[in-house]
């Protein structure tokens, strides 16, 4: 029995590092899903490195206005730009007055999650996370919220707030979206609130 217990401990010792390594590999793979075409948003954190210029390396957070402050060149607007485009812009700014042919790399360290909020007659009400570098339609968001309940109406309200705080409400016939190939399945954006009405019996 003691020999068997010792063997189990030995096998566990071998498996635990392998499991940890698998988790690390999965995490690295997930980070790799964020490519250079990702569009930078407020509160994202990026790291800038400049080849052979270690004193210029910075980790900065994108402000609510979409700007970052970098050594020598100061405030730069990168919001709503892809990482590729932001890299090109920053390289041009350094090349213009400060460095000769700088080799600049931007790395996304942390991105801000985009969310839509689903209420009413769905099976899993609450926030739905919109994956980075992707768009989600209304039908995809409803599906992510567990689909409609049996009490749900075919009418869905989408409330959208613009950057000035103005709210716009869309009323959509969800059955039409699902059944009519010509019906437009709208794109849901960060901050949208979706309310699935209860059907009147």
For each residue, the residues with C-beta under 8 A, 3 or more apart:
1: 4 5
2: 5 6
3: 6 7
4: 1 7 8
5: 1 2 8 9
6: 2 3 9 10
7: 3 4 10 11
8: 4 5 11 12
9: 5 6 12 13
10: 6 7 13 14
11: 7 8 14 15
12: 8 9 15 16
13: 9 10 16 17
14: 10 11 17 18
15: 11 12 18 19
16: 12 13 19 20
17: 13 14 20 21
18: 14 15 21 22
19: 15 16 22 23
20: 16 17 23 24
21: 17 18 24 25
22: 18 19 25 26
23: 19 20 26 27
24: 20 21 27 28
25: 21 22 28 29
26: 22 23 29 30
27: 23 24 30 31
28: 24 25 31 32
29: 25 26 32 33
30: 26 27 33
31: 27 28 34
32: 28 29
33: 29 30 132 133
34: 31 38 108 111 132 133
35: 38 83 133
36: 82 83 84 87
37: 82 83 84 133
38: 34 35 82 83 108 111 132 133
39: 80 81 82 133
40: 44 46 62 66 78 79 80 81 82 83 86 108
41: 44 62 79 80 111 112 114 190
42: 62 63 64 65 66 79 112
43: 61 62 64 112
44: 40 41 61 62 108 110 111 112
45: 59 60 61 62 108 109 110
46: 40 59 60 62 68 78 83 86 106 107 108 109
47: 57 58 59 106 107 109
48: 56 57 58 59 60 70 90 104 105 106
49: 56 57 104 105 107
50: 53 54 56 57 94 99 102 103 104 105
51: 102 103 104 105
52: 103
53: 50 56 57 99 102
54: 50 57
55: 71
56: 48 49 50 53 70 71 72
57: 47 48 49 50 53 54
58: 47 48 70 71
59: 45 46 47 48 109
60: 45 46 48 68 69 70
61: 43 44 45 68
62: 40 41 42 43 44 45 46 66 67 68 78 79
63: 42 66 67 68
64: 42 43
65: 42 77 79
66: 40 42 62 63 77 78 79 80
67: 62 63 75 76 77 78 79
68: 46 60 61 62 63 75 76 78
69: 60 74 75 76
70: 48 56 58 60 73 74 76 90
71: 55 56 58
72: 56 94 98
73: 70 76 90 93 94 97 98
74: 69 70
75: 67 68 69
76: 67 68 69 70 73 89 90 93
77: 65 66 67 81
78: 40 46 62 66 67 68 81 86 89 90
79: 40 41 42 62 65 66 67
80: 39 40 41 66
81: 39 40 77 78 85 86 89
82: 36 37 38 39 40 85 86
83: 35 36 37 38 40 46 86 87 106 108
84: 36 37 87 88
85: 81 82 88 89
86: 40 46 78 81 82 83 89 90 106
87: 36 83 84 90 91 104 105 106
88: 84 85 91 92
89: 76 78 81 85 86 92 93
90: 48 70 73 76 78 86 87 93 94 104 106
91: 87 88 94 95 102 104
92: 88 89 95 96
93: 73 76 89 90 96 97
94: 50 72 73 90 91 97 98 99 102 104
95: 91 92 98 99 100 101 102
96: 92 93
97: 73 93 94
98: 72 73 94 95 102
99: 50 53 94 95 102
100: 95
101: 95
102: 50 51 53 91 94 95 98 99
103: 50 51 52
104: 48 49 50 51 87 90 91 94
105: 48 49 50 51 87
106: 46 47 48 83 86 87 90
107: 46 47 49
108: 34 38 40 44 45 46 83 111
109: 45 46 47 59
110: 44 45
111: 34 38 41 44 108 132
112: 41 42 43 44
113: 129 130
114: 41 129 130 132 189 190
115: 127 128 129 130 190 191
116: 127 128 130 136 141 188 189 190 191 192 193 194
117: 126 127 128 192 193 194
118: 122 124 125 126 127 128 141 142 145 194 196
119: 122 125 193 194 195 196
120: 125 152 194 195 196 197 198
121: 148 149 151 152 153 196 197 198 199
122: 118 119 125 142 145 146 147 148 149 152 196
123: 145 146 147 148 149
124: 118 145 146
125: 118 119 120 122 145
126: 117 118 145
127: 115 116 117 118
128: 115 116 117 118 136 141 144 145
129: 113 114 115
130: 113 114 115 116 134 135 136 188 190
131: 134 136
132: 33 34 38 111 114
133: 33 34 35 37 38 39
134: 130 131
135: 130 187 188
136: 116 128 130 131 140 141 144 187 188
137: 140 141 185 186 187 188
138: 141 142 156 158 172 174 177 185 186 188 194
139: 142 143 174 177 178 185
140: 136 137 143 144 188
141: 116 118 128 136 137 138 144 145 188 194
142: 118 122 138 139 145 147 148 156 174 194 196
143: 139 140 146 147
144: 128 136 140 141
145: 118 122 123 124 125 126 128 141 142 194
146: 122 123 124 143
147: 122 123 142 143
148: 121 122 123 142 152 174 196
149: 121 122 123 152
150:
151: 121 198 199
152: 120 121 122 148 149 196 197 198 199
153: 121 156 196 197 198 199 200
154: 173 174 175 176 199
155: 171 172 173 174 197
156: 138 142 153 171 172 174 194 195 196 197
157: 169 170 171 172 194 195 197
158: 138 169 170 172 186 188 192 193 194 195
159: 167 168 169 170 192 193 194 195
160: 167 168 169 170 189 191 192
161: 165 166 167 168 191
162: 165 166 168
163:
164:
165: 161 162
166: 161 162
167: 159 160 161
168: 159 160 161 162
169: 157 158 159 160
170: 157 158 159 160 186
171: 155 156 157
172: 138 155 156 157 158 176 177 186
173: 154 155 176 177 183
174: 138 139 142 148 154 155 156 177 178 196
175: 154 178 179
176: 154 172 173 179 180 183
177: 138 139 172 173 174 180 183 184 185
178: 139 174 175
179: 175 176 183
180: 176 177 183
181:
182:
183: 173 176 177 179 180
184: 177
185: 137 138 139 177
186: 137 138 158 170 172
187: 135 136 137
188: 116 130 135 136 137 138 140 141 158 192 194
189: 114 116 160 192
190: 41 114 115 116 130
191: 115 116 160 161
192: 116 117 158 159 160 188 189
193: 116 117 119 158 159
194: 116 117 118 119 120 138 141 142 145 156 157 158 159 188
195: 119 120 156 157 158 159
196: 118 119 120 121 122 142 148 152 153 156 174
197: 120 121 152 153 155 156 157
198: 120 121 151 152 153
199: 121 151 152 153 154
200: 153
201:
